[in-house]
């Protein structure tokens, strides 16, 4: 018998080391497949079973997954960019230029970070529209919609805080204008403006605050809400399918009642 | 049984030990939470700012020709030598904080960000700094201006004065 690559993989899955890591072990029964999801710390957020149709392109256009993909790209490229960037007034702009012209692959990583950021904002909105027009925001998924709106706000705040970091004219005036919009809040406006910038002007404190928000506080908050968002898909009855809607089920049940 | 204690029925308004400790616990937690908010607010407000001084020395009045409008980009002020005397206007747009620009060909101040326009000369009802048009909600403020003992024009960017208070030299 000729051993295929699949056989070798099955043998590997049977070894003690593999089984100590992935407890579900070899085998392709429904139970094994379900356990492979349920016993994985990352995958256990998701449903162990999904309707095959829901994995097709037309059901979701993969918009949520694509958004998460851009987020992962942003985290990885962002961490790499942090290795060459100092959030200080004398260095920030020069570091950005060094990334473009001096650091190997720096231009590629910076552009990837920028384009992925634009793509993420676009995909978040596309995801929102798709969910809205399919009616997937309705009960029992209404809370997951709220979490989605929070994630939209975090995405926009990440874009806004990242905008200042190149420390060029565009960044400076965009943040000047943006922070002045915050001053328009009744009563507390000027306080919010002062706390946001760490001063009265867009200066060293503002650059450092936006850097900490952009690289630590907002990404960690995003990861927290993304985890809840994914987990709620399973808790709210899996990916939204038109047929699983209460109204559709009632409508299907209604003619049967009449026939009695 | 005889050993068994008679359990008193708990009344609704009874204040027992458990309630006391619950209230003590919640009370101290709320005090700690309020303290955390106050602490966070104080921590996030810098006590020392490394920002440029609001008082600017604009130099000798003679260096400004009559009818001239001079923008100092670094301090964000206009020094204007009008026929009534000297005045200093804030160059920071009252809309969203952009730096405005003097347009000598039009004789007005204009903001490049959202198109607000302001008067420079006093004509009829118009005062220098007054709004011509645009999203700006307020005129450009007049800044406190005086002559130092050395005869230099001084401007305090942090203090606004009501319009038409010219410095006569």
Interface residues (C-beta under 8 A of the other chain):
Chain A: X173 X176 X177 X179 X180 X181 X194 X195 X198 X199 X200 X201 X203 X204 X205
Chain B: X41 X44 X45 X46 X49 X50 X51 X95 X96 X97 X98 X113
